Amino acid sequence: MYRDNRGGGGGYDRGPREMHKVTCAECGKETEVPFKPDGTRPVYCRDCYQKRKPKRF
């Protein structure tokens, strides 16, 4: 079987992700996310998301 030396995982190439501009629900900063928000849940910038996410043990 032929192997690709690009590394990574998954076994498929999706190309660049479509980014969507949003305003952070916590600090109000404009940011981009790799998904289309549906408006039912708050969206956070990277910094605010890191502060909110639960700690892993």
Buried (B, 14 or more C-beta within 10 A) or exposed (E): EEEEEEEEEEEEEEEEEEEEEBEBBBEEEEBEBEEEEEEEEEBBBEEBBEEEEEEEE
